[in-house]
């Protein structure tokens, strides 16, 4: 069962932009935080940006000033606007939501991943 649905990846040239979107299904009934991680080939998954439900946003230094996170808790949606993309941004990007279903404790939900490739 897919709890999160991602969209927006693709192939772009350096300096171009992409927007990633992620929406949570109704199986997630409450949300504590929403954000994005990425994993480049041969590397560990790393934090990109996230926001608490209250709107406190944290962004990795490597993307600060280029990437902007926005959330809509009511729509259970988190977007990542990526500008001035660099080849080093090439990775599979994963949506992450910390939340609860109808039963059970707070847990991490992950999207299936969307490929972002920056290449000339």
KADA-V680834 format. One record per pair of residues at least 12 apart in sequence whose ideal C-beta (glycine too) atoms are under 10 Angstrom apart, sorted by the first residue. I is the first residue (numbers start at 1). J is the second residue. If there is no record, write none. Layout:
I/J  I/J
//
This chain:
1/25  1/27  2/24  2/25  2/27  2/109  2/111  2/112  3/23  3/24  3/25  3/26  3/27  3/28  3/95  3/97  3/99  3/101  3/109  3/110  3/111  4/22  4/23  4/24  4/25  4/27  4/28  4/34  4/76  4/78  4/94  4/95  4/96  4/97  4/109  4/110  4/111  4/112  5/21  5/22  5/23  5/24  5/25  5/77  5/95  5/111  5/112  6/20  6/21  6/22  6/23  6/36  6/78  6/80  6/93  6/94  6/95  6/110  6/111  6/112  6/113  6/114  7/19  7/20  7/21  7/22  7/23  7/79  7/95  7/111  7/114  8/20  8/21  8/22  8/79  8/80  8/81  8/82  8/93  8/114  8/116  9/91  9/92  9/93  9/113  9/114  9/115  9/116  9/117  10/114  10/115  10/116  10/117  10/118  11/90  11/115  11/116  11/117  11/118  11/119  12/82  12/85  12/89  12/90  12/116  12/117  12/118  12/119  12/120  13/85  13/87  13/118  13/119  13/120  14/84  14/85  14/86  14/87  14/88  14/89  14/118  14/119  14/120  15/83  15/84  15/85  15/86  15/118  15/120  16/82  16/83  16/84  16/85  16/118  17/66  17/67  17/81  17/82  17/83  17/84  17/85  18/67  18/80  18/81  18/82  18/83  18/85  18/89  18/93  18/114  18/116  18/117  18/118  19/68  19/70  19/79  19/80  19/81  19/82  19/83  20/36  20/38  20/48  20/67  20/69  20/78  20/79  20/80  20/81  20/82  20/93  20/94  20/95  20/111  20/114  20/116  21/70  21/77  21/78  21/79  21/80  21/81  21/95  21/114  22/34  22/35  22/36  22/71  22/76  22/77  22/78  22/79  22/80  22/93  22/94  22/95  22/96  22/97  22/109  22/111  22/114  23/72  23/75  23/76  23/77  23/78  23/79  23/95  23/97  23/111  24/73  24/75  24/76  24/77  24/78  24/95  24/97  24/99  24/109  24/111  25/76  25/101  25/109  26/76  26/101  26/102  27/99  27/101  27/102  27/109  28/76  28/97  28/98  28/99  28/100  28/101  28/102  28/107  28/109  29/76  29/99  29/100  29/101  29/102  29/103  30/53  30/73  30/76  30/98  30/99  30/100  30/101  30/102  30/106  31/51  31/52  31/53  31/71  31/73  31/76  31/78  31/97  31/98  31/99  31/100  31/106  31/109  32/52  32/53  32/54  32/97  32/98  32/99  32/100  32/106  32/107  33/50  33/51  33/52  33/53  33/54  33/56  33/58  33/71  33/78  33/96  33/97  33/98  33/99  33/106  33/108  34/49  34/50  34/51  34/52  34/53  34/69  34/70  34/71  34/72  34/73  34/76  34/77  34/78  34/79  34/95  34/96  34/97  34/98  34/99  34/109  35/47  35/48  35/49  35/50  35/51  35/52  35/57  35/58  35/59  35/69  35/71  35/78  35/80  35/94  35/95  35/96  35/97  35/98  36/48  36/49  36/50  36/59  36/60  36/63  36/67  36/69  36/78  36/79  36/80  36/82  36/93  36/94  36/95  36/96  36/111  36/114  37/49  37/50  37/60  37/91  37/92  37/93  37/94  37/95  37/96  37/110  37/111  37/113  38/60  38/62  38/63  38/80  38/89  38/90  38/91  38/92  38/93  38/94  38/113  38/114  38/116  39/91  39/92  39/93  39/94  39/113  40/88  40/89  40/90  40/91  40/92  40/116  41/90  41/91  41/92  43/91  45/91  45/92  45/94  45/96  45/110  45/113  46/60  46/62  46/91  47/59  47/60  47/62  47/63  47/96  48/60  48/62  48/63  48/67  48/69  48/80  48/82  48/89  48/91  48/93  48/94  48/96  49/63  49/64  49/67  49/68  49/69  49/70  49/78  49/80  49/82  50/69  50/71  50/78  50/96  50/97  50/98  51/69  51/70  51/71  51/73  51/78  52/71  52/73  52/98  53/71  53/73  53/98  53/99  54/73  55/70  55/71  55/73  57/69  57/70  57/71  59/80  62/86  62/88  62/89  63/80  63/82  63/83  63/84  63/85  63/86  63/88  63/89  65/83  65/84  66/81  66/82  66/83  66/84  66/85  66/86  66/89  67/80  67/81  67/82  67/83  67/84  67/85  67/89  68/80  68/81  68/82  68/83  69/81  71/97  76/97  76/99  77/95  78/95  78/96  78/97  78/111  79/95  80/93  80/95  80/116  82/116  82/118  85/116  85/117  85/118  85/119  86/118  87/117  87/118  87/119  87/120  88/118  89/116  89/117  89/118  90/115  90/116  90/117  90/118  90/119  91/113  91/114  91/115  91/116  91/117  91/118  92/111  92/112  92/113  92/114  92/115  92/116  92/117  93/111  93/113  93/114  93/115  93/116  94/110  94/111  94/112  94/113  94/114  95/109  95/110  95/111  95/112  95/113  95/114  96/108  96/109  96/110  96/111  97/109  97/110  97/111
//
